């Protein structure tokens, strides 16, 4: 007994489905079965064929096989309409998939992450595989943006996977399996699967969360091994801000073997801050501001203003996102006032209050977690 999930319409139009009888050694087939058809024909010699999944109540009884078209996981209709694999996957699974146009060169500072990426690219040419990395650290330090840049740099499709959304489904584990099964069908594609702010997805300790976490950890353990049921080429990137709930309730999630690398992304040091300032000045066409107030002057003003709030020596008070906000506000002032003055620069610095001040206790708690990871 077997269930063939066949979305390709040509198999039905040309009676091609009959060839599966011989392939799977069955004596009879039933097209588009309803529940009564299934109940009346549960025998070892039966083959069920439909474009939909096995009904829930029969999943434990009938093994399901996905049948691809001559165009792989794309149906003939999708291929003829020019639908891309990303669009097809989004339509079927309801998840977001993008082809990132960013590269590592779009990141300011982050010299350690850039070096790790360069090393990974060299190692991967010699067969080295990475299955998962975790980026923990302070909000606004570019963890999610790194995933987008890394996807573009490695020519991988970026899949946004929200375990919280999966938990709202009737059968979360089946949904997780379905996503990975579909991705496996696109053999020509490589993927980054991003689990953004993972602590919000698995931090509440509900029975459903424990179940999906267990399934995901098993999936991570087996990926790239002979025991894995999936053949897709994937790297998981998980991001997190405060890991307290996971450390307290799910410490097994962070053990080595599941994640190849555990990085802590801190606010930038001064060299990185200079690089980020140059990047955003160029992005907003505001490089001439340095004739009014030099990079060193900007750094000194920011450091002096927020010195008492900065618990880390040799770290710049602003995160990368706050540096971007600084230049975005300067751009606004220029367009509104017609010019930028030294007074405006100081006013904007006053307006961009860093998170190390607005959420001081929480940030210090996050900084305390950095010893558990490789700070980079």
N, C-alpha and C positions, 0 to 999 in steps of 0.2 A: 504494500500500500504506500502510495506517495502522492504528494500534492505539488503540481508544477504551477508556479506563479509566472504566467506568461502575459506580458503587456503588449508584445508585438502582434499587431492585428493581422499581419500576413500569415502567421501560423494558423489562424482561424479561417481566413479566406481561401487558402489553397489546401486545406486539410493536412498541412504539414505536421500537425500535432500527432497524426497517426504514427509517424516515424518514432515517436518516443516510446511507443508500446514495446518495440523491439529493444530499444536502448536500455530501458529500465525493466525489461522482462516481465511485462504485465499483460493480462489477457483482455482487459476491458478498460474503457475510459468513460468519464462523465464530464461533460462541459458545463461550466458555470453552476456547480452544484449548490443547492440550498441545504438547509439542515436536515430535511427529511431524506434527500438524496444521499447525504453522507451516512446517516444512521442506517439506511437500508443497504448500504454497500461497503461496510467496513470489513473488507476481506484482503488478504495478502496480494491478490491479483488485480486490485483496483488502482487506477490512476485517475486522480482528479485534476482537472485543468481549468484555470481561471486567472483573470488579471489581478485578482485581489488575494489577500492572505488567507490562510487557514482560519476559520472562525475560532474565537477564543476557547470555547469549550472543547475543541478537538485538537488543540495545539500539542497537547502531551501525547496524543495517539498517532498523529500523522506527520511524518517528516516533510518539510517543505524545501523545494529547490527553486531558485530563481533562474529563469531561462532568458538569456540575452538574445538580442537580434544579431544580424550580420554586422551591425554597427556597434557591437559591444553593448554597453548598458543603455545606449540611446536607442529608442525605437526608430523604425524607418520613418515614421511621420515626424518625429523630432529632428532627425537628421535632415530630411528634406526641407523642413521649415527653418533650418539654420540655427536651431536651438543648441546652445553650448552645453557641455557637461555640467558646468556650474549652475546654469539655469534649470536644467533637468533635475538636478539634485535638490535645488531649492524648492521646485514645484512639488516634488514627491515627499520631501522630508520636513519642509517648513523651517529649515535652518538657513542662515546667511552664509554664502560662500563668495569670496571675492578674489580677483586676481590683483594682487597688490602691485602698485606702480612705484612703491618706495624701495630704497636700497639703504644699506648701512651708512652710506655717505650722507643721507638725510638726517642723521642723528648728530647733534652737537655734543661734544664731550664724550662721556661713556667709553673712554679709551679701553678699559678692560673688556667690555662686551664686544667691542670692535675686534680686539685681538683674539678673543675666544672664537668669534665667528670666522675670522681668517684661518685660525688653526683648524676649526671644524671642517671648513671647505677643503683644506689640504688633506686632512685625514679621511674624509669621505671619498675622495678620489682613489684611496687605497683600500676601500671597503669598510671603513669604520662607520658604525651606525649609532645614532643617538635616538632614543625613543621618547625621552621626556626631560624637560627642564622646568624648574620652578623659579620664578622671579618674585621675591618678597621685598617689601620695603615701603618707603614713605610715599604717600599719594603725590602725584604730579611729577614723578621722576622718570616717566616715559616707559613704563613696563609694557603697557598695551601697544604703544607705538613701536617698541622694539620688535614685538611679534609681527607687526605689519611689515617692518623693514626687513626682518629676517626672512619672511615669506617671499618678499620680492627678490632678495639677494640670492636665495636658494631655488628660485623658480618653482615655488610650491603654491598651490591654492590654499587660501586661508579660510578655515571653517570656524565659525563662531558657535560653540557648543555650550548651551546653558543647561546645566543639570537641574536647575530649579524648574525650568519649563518642562523638562522631561518628567519630573516628578508629578506634574499636573495631568499627565496622560493616564489612561486607564491601566496600562501595563508598562510601567517605566522601563523595566529591564528588557522587555521585548522591543520597546522603542529604541533603546540604546543599541541593541543588537541589530535592528533594522538599519540604523544609520551607518554602522560600520560595515554591514553586509553590502549596502548600496555603494558605499565608497570603494569597497573592494572590487566591485564590478568595473570601475573605471581604471583599468590596469595601466593605462598610459599616463595617468596623473599621479602626482605626489602631493601630499597634504601637510599643512600645519593645522592641528586642531587646538584652538585657543579656548581655555577655560578661564575666563576673566573674573577676577575677584572670587576665587574658589571658596574662600571662607564663608561667603554669603550663601553658597549652594549646599554646604555640608556641615554647617556649624550648629544646627538646632537639635540634633540627636533624635529626631523622630524615627519611628520604625521604618518608614519609607526611605528616609535618608540613609539609614544604616544599610538597607538592602541595596540601594543604588551605589553606595560607596563600596560595598563589598564586591559588587559586580564590576565596578570600574577598576578597583585595585587588582582583581583577577585578570582583567583585560590588560592592564599595564604590565603585570608580571609576565604574561605569556606573549606579549607583542614581540615580534622578530624572533620567535622561537618555533621549534617544530610543533609544539602543542597548540599554537595559536590557530583559531578557526578562520582568521582573517589574513588576507594576503596583501593588504594595502601598505603602501610606503608612507608612513606617517610619523611626524614628530609632534608630541603634545607639549604645549607651553601653558603652564598654569601661572596666573598672577595672584598676588595676595597683598593686602596691606597689613592688618593686624592678624597674626596667626594664633592668638591666645586660645581661641575656642578649639582649634584643631590640635594644638599642642596638648591641651588639657584632656580632650575627649578622643582624638584620633591620631595619636603619635605615630602609629604604624604607617600613616599616609606619607610621612616625610622620610621614611628610612631609605638609605641608599639601596639601589637595585631597582627601585621604582623610578626614581628620578636620577638621571645621569649627572645632573648638576643642580645645586641649590645655591642660588645667588641672592645676595642682599643688595638692593639698589638704594643707595643713600643720596642725600642732597649732594651737589657737585663740590669737588675741591676747587681751589682757585683757578688752576689751569683749565679744568673742564668748564668752569663758569665763563672764563674769557672766550673759549671756543664757542660756547652756546650763545653768548652775547653777540659775537660776530655773525653767527649763523642767522639769528633773528633780525639783526640790523639789516642784513642783506635781503632777507625775505620781505621785509616791509619797506625796502628802499630808503632806509634811514641811516645809512653809513655816515652821512655828513654830520650827524649828531655828535660824532666823536670830535669834530672841530670845535663844538660848543662845550662839550663835557667829555673828556677822554674816557676810555674803557677803565683805566685805573681810578679815575675820579669817581665813576659810577660805582665801581666795586667798593671803594673806600667809604662812600656815602652810605651805601646799603649796609656794609659791615658795622659802621659806627652807630647807625640808627637802631639796628636790631642785635647789637652785641650781647646785651644781657639776656636775650631770648634764645641765643644759640648755644646749645649745650656741647657742641662739638668743635674742638679746635681745628683750624685749617679747613673748615667747611664754609661754603658760601651760604648765607641765609636763604636765598631764593632757590626754589626748585626750578627745573627746566620749564615747567608750565607757567610758573610765576615770572620767569624772564620773558617768556612769550607774551604774557599779559602786559608786562611793562612796555614792550614795544608796540603792542596793539593799542594801548592807551596813548602812547606818543603819536602813533599814526592818527588816532582820532583827534588829538589836540592840534596836530599840524593841519588837518583838513578843516577843523572848526575855526582855528585862530589864524591860519595862514603862515605860521612860523613856529619854531620851537626855540625857547630860550632856556637859560640855565635855571631860571625860576620854575619853568614848566617841568623840567627834568626832576627837580626836587619835589614838586607837587605830586608828580606821578609816583615817585618812590614812596611818598607818604601814603598814597592811595592803595598801593599794592602791598598789603600786609601779609607777610609770609605765614604759612601754615604752622611753622615752628613756634609762632606766637599765638595764633588763633586757636590752636589745638595742642598747646604745649605739653600737657600731661600725657595725652594719647601718643604724640610723636615720641616723647622720651621713652614710653613703654615699647614702641616699635624699635627704637634705637637699641634698647636693651636686648632685643632678639637677634641683633646682627652677629653675635658671637656664634650662633648656631649655623650660620651660613658663610659662604665665601663672599666677602664684601667686594664689590666690583663697580 
